[in-house]
Amino acid sequence: MTTNAPTRHPLPARRAGFARKGSAFLATHPRARLAFLLTAPLFWLVVVYVVALALLLVTAFWSVDSFTGEITTEWTMDNIITVLTGSLYQTVTLRTLGVALAVTIVDVLLALPIAFYMAKVASPRMQRILVILVLTPLWASYLVKAYAWRSVLSQDGILEWLVSPFGGHTPGYGLPATIITLSYLWLPYVILPIYAGLERVPDSLLEASGDLGGRAWPTIRLVVFPLVLPAIIAGTIFSFSLSLGDYITVNIVGGASQMLGNLVYTNVGAANNLPLASAIALIPIVIIFGYLFLVRRTGALDNL
């Protein structure tokens, strides 16, 4: 009597051999290993970011049927012409640029002394404490922080209570309140790149400047500032770009003021005009890409 022996499939052995060969290949080819690791995230970035921007650009050249409210996929330049020539959009664009520049300047002026103290003056233990304090606001909700400033800047808020005995008054709601709130929100994003840039400045350069008779301000201006300039510009990229596209803060503390983000939100929601909203959204995108193009040679992008 003969029995049929179970058939052994060589598939698992082949898979194990293929895995070993693949591991050996990746171990000896670092570029292939890097490409293998980056393929999935780069694919996701291309699909989510690049394709989304491309669709946004395409949508800006469509129109909305005034009768049905449906999007018409016929190519037209009407939205682009409306955004470029309309006085409302020009005014709001200039206002948004002014707010973004003001927030950036305020954040840089506040971040420089804080980052310098953290990197060059504070002890290692104090450095760690200060880094934690800088990062702590990032753990809180964006809306909570914005509404907290709304409470502070209100007519009956704590700021009014502090300055009223001296005859002062709060700025109330409007563009000043928007600049104050956005400056607070984005300040950690400016401090951290500058702090990292200052940490890379050798202490021996500061000591050499002092030995050669250099005082504090000339040392900072002639020695420290040129070395830390790329880090400063890296911080401005965060504050400028985030302020340029923000629309929530101006809704909370801006009063009747409008920025580009508000126009985009209004046309997407209430007006149901996605092509016009896409055309408006192209303005901050073009401004940001133009700014990145201008600063690319400063080395700021290497500090992000």
C-alpha positions in Angstrom: 0.0 0.0 0.0 1.4 3.3 -1.0 0.8 6.6 0.7 1.1 9.9 -1.0 3.6 12.0 0.8 2.6 15.6 1.4 3.8 17.9 -1.3 6.2 20.6 0.0 5.9 23.9 -1.7 9.1 25.8 -2.2 7.3 29.2 -2.1 8.2 30.1 1.5 11.8 29.3 0.8 11.8 31.4 -2.3 10.2 34.3 -0.4 12.9 34.0 2.3 15.6 34.0 -0.3 14.1 37.0 -2.1 13.9 38.9 1.2 17.6 38.1 2.0 18.6 39.2 -1.5 16.6 42.4 -1.1 18.1 43.1 2.4 21.6 42.5 1.1 20.9 44.9 -1.9 19.6 47.6 0.3 22.5 47.2 2.8 25.0 47.8 0.1 23.2 50.5 -1.8 22.4 53.5 0.5 20.8 55.5 -2.3 18.4 52.7 -3.1 17.6 52.4 0.6 16.9 56.1 0.9 14.7 56.0 -2.2 12.8 53.1 -0.8 12.1 54.9 2.5 11.1 58.1 0.8 8.8 56.7 -1.9 5.7 56.4 0.2 5.8 59.9 1.9 6.9 61.6 -1.3 4.0 59.9 -3.2 1.6 61.1 -0.5 3.1 64.6 -0.6 2.7 64.7 -4.4 -0.9 63.5 -4.3 -2.1 65.6 -1.4 -0.1 68.8 -2.0 1.0 69.1 -5.6 -2.1 67.6 -7.1 -4.3 69.8 -4.8 -2.4 72.9 -6.0 -2.8 71.9 -9.6 -6.5 71.3 -9.2 -6.8 74.7 -7.4 -5.0 76.4 -10.4 -7.3 74.6 -12.9 -10.5 75.5 -10.9 -9.5 79.2 -11.0 -10.1 79.1 -14.8 -13.6 77.7 -14.5 -16.8 79.6 -13.8 -20.2 79.2 -12.0 -23.5 79.1 -13.9 -25.5 82.1 -12.6 -28.8 80.2 -13.1 -28.1 76.8 -11.7 -25.1 77.6 -9.4 -23.2 74.6 -10.9 -19.5 74.9 -11.9 -18.9 75.1 -15.6 -15.7 73.6 -16.8 -15.2 76.0 -19.6 -11.9 77.8 -19.6 -12.2 81.5 -18.9 -9.9 84.3 -17.5 -12.8 86.2 -15.9 -11.9 85.2 -12.3 -8.2 86.1 -12.7 -9.1 89.4 -14.3 -11.6 90.1 -11.5 -9.1 89.4 -8.8 -6.3 91.4 -10.5 -8.4 94.5 -11.3 -11.0 94.6 -8.6 -10.4 97.4 -6.0 -11.7 95.2 -3.2 -9.2 92.4 -3.9 -6.3 94.9 -4.3 -7.2 96.6 -1.0 -7.5 93.3 0.9 -4.3 92.0 -0.6 -2.4 95.1 0.6 -4.0 94.8 4.0 -3.1 91.1 4.3 0.5 91.9 3.2 0.7 94.7 5.7 -0.5 92.4 8.6 1.8 89.6 7.6 4.8 92.0 7.4 3.9 93.6 10.8 3.5 90.2 12.5 6.9 89.1 11.1 8.7 92.2 12.3 7.2 92.0 15.7 8.0 88.3 16.1 11.6 88.8 14.9 12.1 91.7 17.4 10.7 89.6 20.2 12.4 86.3 19.2 16.0 87.7 18.8 16.7 88.6 22.5 14.8 85.5 23.7 16.7 83.1 21.4 20.1 84.8 22.2 19.6 84.4 25.9 18.6 80.8 25.5 21.5 80.0 23.2 24.4 82.0 24.7 23.5 83.2 28.2 21.3 80.7 29.9 22.8 77.6 31.7 22.1 74.2 30.2 19.3 73.5 32.7 17.8 76.9 32.1 18.0 76.3 28.3 15.9 73.2 28.7 13.3 75.0 30.8 13.1 77.9 28.3 12.7 75.5 25.4 9.8 73.8 27.2 8.2 77.2 28.0 8.5 78.2 24.3 6.9 74.9 23.2 4.2 74.8 25.8 1.8 77.3 23.9 1.9 74.9 20.9 0.2 72.3 23.0 -2.8 74.5 23.5 -5.6 74.7 20.9 -5.4 77.5 18.3 -8.9 78.5 19.0 -8.4 78.6 22.7 -5.5 81.0 22.4 -7.3 83.2 19.9 -10.4 83.5 22.1 -8.1 84.1 25.1 -6.7 87.2 23.3 -10.2 88.2 22.4 -11.0 88.3 26.1 -7.8 90.1 27.0 -8.4 92.8 24.3 -12.1 93.4 25.0 -13.3 96.6 26.5 -13.8 94.9 29.8 -10.8 92.6 29.6 -7.7 92.4 31.8 -5.7 94.7 29.6 -8.3 97.5 29.9 -8.2 96.9 33.7 -4.4 97.3 33.8 -4.1 100.4 31.6 -7.2 102.3 32.6 -5.7 103.8 35.8 -3.0 105.4 33.6 -5.5 106.8 31.2 -4.9 104.2 28.5 -7.3 102.1 26.5 -7.2 98.8 24.7 -6.9 98.8 20.9 -10.2 96.9 20.8 -11.0 94.6 17.9 -9.5 95.4 14.5 -6.2 95.1 12.7 -4.0 96.0 15.8 -5.7 93.2 17.7 -5.2 90.8 14.7 -1.4 91.7 14.6 -1.1 91.2 18.4 -2.9 87.8 18.4 -1.0 86.5 15.3 2.3 87.6 16.7 1.6 85.6 19.8 0.4 82.6 17.9 3.5 82.3 15.6 6.2 83.5 18.0 7.4 80.0 18.9 7.8 79.2 15.2 10.2 82.2 14.9 12.1 81.6 18.2 13.1 78.0 17.5 14.9 78.5 14.2 16.7 81.5 15.5 17.7 79.6 18.7 19.0 76.7 16.6 21.0 79.1 14.4 22.5 80.9 17.4 23.5 77.6 19.0 25.6 76.8 15.9 27.6 80.1 16.3 30.8 79.1 18.0 31.4 80.8 21.4 35.1 81.2 20.4 34.0 83.9 17.9 32.4 85.9 20.6 35.4 85.5 22.8 37.8 86.5 20.0 35.7 89.6 19.3 35.9 90.5 23.0 39.6 89.9 23.1 40.1 92.2 20.2 38.2 95.0 21.9 34.8 94.5 20.3 31.9 95.7 22.3 28.5 93.9 22.6 26.6 95.7 19.9 29.4 95.7 17.2 30.0 92.0 18.0 26.3 91.2 17.5 26.0 93.3 14.3 29.2 92.3 12.6 29.8 88.7 13.9 26.6 87.2 15.1 24.0 88.7 12.8 25.6 87.6 9.5 25.9 84.0 10.8 22.4 83.8 12.1 20.7 85.7 9.2 19.6 82.5 7.4 18.0 81.3 10.7 16.1 84.6 11.0 14.8 84.4 7.5 13.8 80.8 8.2 11.7 82.1 11.1 10.1 84.8 8.9 9.0 82.2 6.4 6.8 80.6 9.1 5.3 83.8 10.5 4.9 85.5 7.1 3.3 82.5 5.4 1.0 81.5 8.3 -0.2 85.1 8.7 -0.8 85.5 5.0 -3.2 82.6 4.9 -4.9 83.0 8.2 -8.6 83.8 8.4 -9.8 82.5 11.8 -8.0 85.0 13.9 -9.2 88.0 12.0 -12.8 86.6 12.4 -12.3 86.4 16.2 -10.5 89.7 17.0 -10.4 91.6 13.6 -13.8 93.2 13.9 -15.0 94.2 10.5 -11.5 93.8 8.9 -11.1 91.3 6.1 -8.0 89.4 4.8 -7.5 87.2 1.8 -8.4 84.1 3.8 -11.8 85.6 4.7 -12.5 86.2 1.0 -11.6 82.6 0.2 -13.8 81.3 3.0 -16.7 83.5 2.0 -16.7 82.5 -1.6 -16.3 78.8 -0.8 -19.2 78.8 1.7 -21.8 81.5 1.5 -21.2 82.6 -2.1 -20.7 79.0 -3.4 -18.2 80.3 -5.9 -15.3 77.9 -5.8 -13.6 79.2 -9.0 -13.4 82.7 -7.7 -12.2 81.4 -4.3 -9.5 79.5 -6.1 -8.4 82.6 -8.0 -8.2 84.6 -4.7 -6.3 81.7 -3.1 -3.7 81.9 -5.8 -2.6 85.4 -4.5 -1.0 84.2 -1.2 0.4 81.1 -3.0 2.2 83.3 -5.6 3.4 85.6 -2.9 4.8 82.8 -0.8 6.6 81.1 -3.8 8.0 84.5 -4.7 9.3 85.0 -1.2 10.8 81.5 -1.2 12.5 82.2 -4.5 14.0 85.4 -3.2 15.4 83.8 0.0 16.6 80.5 -1.5 20.2 81.6 -1.9 20.5 82.8 1.7 20.5 79.3 3.1 17.3 79.9 5.0 15.6 76.8 3.6 18.4 74.7 5.1 17.3 75.9 8.6 13.7 74.8 8.3 
